[in-house]
């Protein structure tokens, strides 16, 4: 549904998936990503923290939480989460490392 440009319907499905299985980490991460895209940053942050509590080494959850923090103007927190994503072998870690280095210059 998200790829069909219907984030509301996609969010409903991910929320339902969480209801059916409260340990479905990717559902939390995907729902948070949708909320982040529509600037609902607080609920996205909470969902990502829940995902990380269930799976502390989930690279995409750390990356997405970094994105949320960056949008909230929390650069240090964003850098910390991006570094955790890198440590957890985030799939685009080389590019992310460059971004982190650039962000650290502004701290």
C-alpha positions in Angstrom: 0.0 0.0 0.0 2.9 2.4 0.7 4.3 1.8 -2.8 0.9 2.5 -4.2 1.0 5.9 -2.5 -1.5 5.0 0.2 0.4 5.5 3.5 -2.8 5.5 5.5 -3.8 2.0 4.3 -0.2 0.8 4.7 -0.1 2.1 8.3 -3.4 0.4 9.1 -1.9 -2.9 7.9 1.3 -2.6 9.9 -0.7 -1.6 13.0 -2.9 -4.7 12.5 0.3 -6.8 12.1 1.5 -5.5 15.4 -1.8 -6.4 17.1 -1.6 -9.9 15.7 2.1 -10.3 16.7 3.5 -7.8 19.2 7.0 -9.2 18.5 7.0 -8.5 14.8 9.9 -6.0 14.8 9.7 -5.2 11.1 6.1 -4.1 11.4 7.1 -1.5 14.1 10.0 -0.3 11.9 7.8 0.0 8.8 4.9 1.7 10.6 7.4 4.1 12.1 8.9 4.8 8.6 5.4 5.7 7.4 4.8 8.0 10.3 8.2 9.7 9.9 7.4 10.3 6.2 4.2 12.2 7.2 6.0 14.1 10.0 4.5 12.2 12.9 7.8 12.1 14.6 6.9 11.4 18.2 4.9 8.2 17.5 7.6 7.1 15.0 10.2 7.6 17.7 8.2 5.5 20.2 7.7 2.7 17.7 11.4 2.6 16.8 12.4 2.5 20.5 10.0 -0.5 20.9 11.5 -2.2 17.9 15.0 -1.7 19.3 13.9 -3.0 22.7 12.7 -6.2 21.0 15.8 -6.5 18.7 18.7 -4.3 19.9 20.8 -5.1 16.8 18.2 -4.1 14.2 20.2 -1.9 11.9 17.3 -0.3 10.1 15.5 0.5 13.3 18.6 2.4 14.5 19.0 4.1 11.2 15.3 5.2 11.1 15.5 6.4 14.7 18.5 8.5 13.6 16.4 10.0 10.8 13.7 10.9 13.3 16.2 12.5 15.6 17.8 14.4 12.8 14.4 15.8 11.7 13.8 16.8 15.4 17.1 18.7 15.4 18.7 16.3 17.8 22.0 15.9 15.8 24.0 14.2 18.5 21.3 11.6 19.1 21.0 11.1 15.3 24.8 10.5 15.0 24.6 8.0 17.9 21.8 6.1 16.3 23.5 6.2 12.9 26.7 4.8 14.5 24.7 2.0 16.0 23.2 1.2 12.6 26.7 1.1 11.1 27.9 -1.2 13.9 24.9 -3.5 13.3 25.9 -3.7 9.6 23.4 -1.3 8.0 23.2 -2.2 4.4 24.3 1.2 3.2 26.9 1.7 5.9 29.7 3.2 3.8 27.4 6.0 2.6 26.1 6.4 6.2 29.7 6.7 7.5 30.3 9.6 5.2 27.1 11.3 6.4 28.0 10.8 10.0 31.5 12.3 9.5 29.9 15.3 7.9 27.4 15.7 10.7 30.1 15.4 13.3 31.8 18.4 11.8 28.7 20.5 12.7 28.6 19.3 16.3 
